[in-house]
Amino acid sequence: MKAKLNNINLVVRDVQRSKDFYIEVLGLEDTPRSSPPDFAVLDAGQVTLQLQQADGLGESPNPGSVELSFEVEDVAATLQKLRTAKAQGVSKPKTEPFGSMFDARDPDGYRLSFYALAKQ
């Protein structure tokens, strides 16, 4: 399995304020995948930066939390590999408009997201 890190998810207090900062100060660009007011997806070169509203997440993470998102070829195989490794916090896979995904935690508790984009 080879995972490709191409999205960093920041949990923020105010998506619009953070979006304005990253666009106006750092020159990142908005993408069509943004869905105000809960989250924004910004083009940051070879990765995207996703800004997600803290109070919109079910587990109520604290602002300042970081999630690394990995694109994988096979969600089911990656899920099985993480379960075999007894990774913590492995969620059930789910289908979203963009494709399929699931979440897990690394050994230090950082949130990880694994996804495969839907075939166009």
N, C-alpha and C positions, 0 to 999 in steps of 0.2 A: 504494500500500500504506500503510495506517495501522495501526501496531502500538500496542497498549495495554499499558503497563507495569502489571502487577497482582500481581507476585510478586517478592520479593527472596529469594535463596537465600544463606544464610550457611553456610560450611563451618566446623564447630565440632569441638572435641575430645571433648565429652561432650554428646550430644543432651539427655539428661534434665536435666542441670545447667543447660544453656542454656534449655530449655523452662521449668523451674521459675523461672528468673530473669525471663524475659519475661512469664510469667503472674503471678507473685507480686509482682514489683517494678513492672512497667509496665501490668499489667491486661489484657494480651492474652488472647484466648480460644482454647482448643484447638478443632480442627475434626475432623470424622469422617475426614478424609483423612490424618491422622497414621498412621504405621506404625512403632511402636516396634520395636526400639531404633534403627533406622537413620536415621529422619527424623521430623520433626514439622512440621505445617503449622498456623500460628497466624493467627487473624483479627486484622489490624492496621488495621482501618478500611476504606479503599478499596483496600488491597493486602493480600496475605497474606505472611507471613514464614515461609519454609521453613528449617528447621534440618537440615543434613545432616551425618552423621558423616564426618569427614575420611578415616578409614582404610577406609571403605566405598566410596570412589570409585576407579575403575580407574586414573586418572592420578595418584593420590596428591597432590591439592592440599594446600597448607598450610592449617592452621586460620588464619582471618583472611581467606581468599579470599571474594570476592563474585561472585555470578552474578545478572544481571538477566534475568528471564523475561518474555517478551512474548507475549500472546495475539494471534493473527492469524486472519483469516478464512480464508486459504488457505495451508496449509503449503507446498504444491508451488510456488506462485507466489513466496512469500517465499524459499524455498530457491533458486530460479532467480535471483532478484534478487541475492542475496548471492553466488552463484557468478559471476554476470556482473560484479559489482563486485570480484571476486577477494578476497573476505573470507577471512581466515585461519581455519584450524581448522574448516571446515564439515564436519559429520558427515553420515552417511547418515541419512535420515529413518527413524524407527521408530514402531511402533504400541505404545502402552501401554494399560493398562486405562482411563485417563482420556481418551485420544484419540491424536493423532499429534504428533510433535515431532522437532526436531533441534537441534544445538548449533553455535555458531560463536564467534569471538572478534572483539572490536572492534579498532581500530588500535593500542590500547595493551595488548592482550592480555587484557582482561577477558572473562570467560566470559559468553556470551549464550545464552539458550535461547528457542526459538520453538515455540509449540504451538497447536493447535486442539483444543478439547474435543469429545469424541464427541457426536454428536447423540443426544438422549434419546428 
